[in-house]
Amino acid sequence: MLKKNFKTIKQSQAFSLIELSIVILIIGILVAGVTQSSRLVSRMKLASLINLTRASVVPTIADLVFWVETTLPESFETEPSDGDRIAKWIDINPTSAQKITLSQATENLKPIFDSRTFNGVPSLRFDHLAPSQLKSQVMSSGNLFSVNQSTIFFVFIFTANSFSQATTHTPTPFFWNPSSNDSRVSFHIFHNQSCIYDFFTNRLTSSAPDSTHSRAKKIFTFVKRPTYAEIRDNGAVVSSNASATSTISMTSTYDLRIGWVGPEYDQARFSGYIGEIIIYTRGLKIDEIRDIEAYLSKKWSIKVS
């Protein structure tokens, strides 16, 4: 009787081990399936973003001069993976044969490719501690601006930084400056104290508390027409100047720097994510601006006014 019970228990244990093995196998199959499904969903979303970008109104609007973004294969030398450092961010403007490549040769200064922050839309992560920077020297023959006009669309997220609001050189994710080093003849986005658009004497300032921008997804639009300038924050006009009549010299070479101005302004280091930059050498009409903001809104899941 005891032998019979022991045999039954042994068989029961053996059966339990078989069952356990089957359960483990099923779990493994399910996990693998979920992982593959997740990758498939990511791939499908990226394909949709690529189609959205290629079909956008951006290249159909006249005077496009510069366009960098993060979804198209041609935006980078090779297809990046999450966490890769980016040495070159390539202008994809299809209307110009003269491309502008933003680059960085120093490994620890390269921004990092991030595929998660913008709800699955890739972006470049910049860190003020490194600091991260991409830059290009642009010849006068390839100007990003005309003498009295420009329109710039900038998609980004600010994150925390280590600099006080009182610092002279607050973090600057975008900086354009001619070789003359006249800081008035430039374009900045400053964190903490304000958002500033310099076009010689026509400086626009859109003051906002730190919490307004910190970790918020933003589409900033900067418009300069011959006699008018404005800043738009997610589609809403937050600063304007109806007497913006100044012009700037476009005869010299100049630097375009993303993420960090450089050692001459060492504290102007940006922490955050940059997704897309579009520049026209003309002050676009309001319907053109809204068309591009609508495209960026859909692509980056940012609500615009």
C-alpha positions, 0 to 999 in steps of 0.5 A: 500500500505504501509502495503504491502511494509513493508511486502515485506521489512520484507520478504526480510530482513528475506530472507537475514538473512536466506541467511546469515546463510547459507553462515556462515554455508558453510564457517564453513564447508569449514574452517573445511574441509580445517583444516581437509585437512591440518591435513590429508596432514601433516599426509600423509607427516609424513607417507612418512617421516617415510617410507623414514627413515625406508627404508634409507641406514643408518642401512645397512652401517656397524659400525652404533653406534648412530642415533637420528631423529624426525619422527619415533614413537620410537624416543620419549617416546610418540608421541609429538605435536608441542610445547611440551617439550622433556624429552628424545630423543631415539637412534633408531639404529636397529643394536645395543642392547645398546641404548643411550638416550639423556635426560633432567629432568629439565623442562625449560631446555628441548628443544621444538618439532617444526613441521614447521621450516624444511618445515613440517619435525619435529625438536627440538628447542634449546634456549640459554636463557634457555639454552636447553640441552639434555645429556647422559653419555656413558660408555667406552663399548658403545663408539661413536668413535673408537681410530682413526676413526669416521663419524658424520652427523649432520642436523641443523639450527643456529639462532641468539644468544646473544654472540659476535664473540669474546667470548671464548665459542661460542654456541655449538650444539654438544659436546662430551667430556671424563671425563678427561675434555681434550677439545682437545679430543672432538668434537664440532660445533662452531657458529660465529667464525668457525666450529671445529672438534677436534680429539686430535691434528687433529683439523679441522677448517672451518671458515665462516662468521656468515651470511653463517650459520645463519638460513640456513639449514645445513647437516654437515658431519665430517669424521676421517679416520686413516690418514685423516680428513675432514668437509663437508658442504651440501656435499662439502668439506670445510676443510681437513687434509691429515696427521690426524694420531692421536688417542685418549683414549677410556677407560673412560666414557664420556659425550655427550651433545646437545645444551649446553656444561654445567655450566663449559662452561656457554656461550656455549649455542646454539640457533637453530634447530636440526633434525638428528644425525648419528654416525659411528665408522668408517671413511666411504667411499666416496660412503657411505657418499654420499648415506647418504647425499642423504637420508638426502638431500631428507628428509630435503629438503636440496640441497647437492653438 
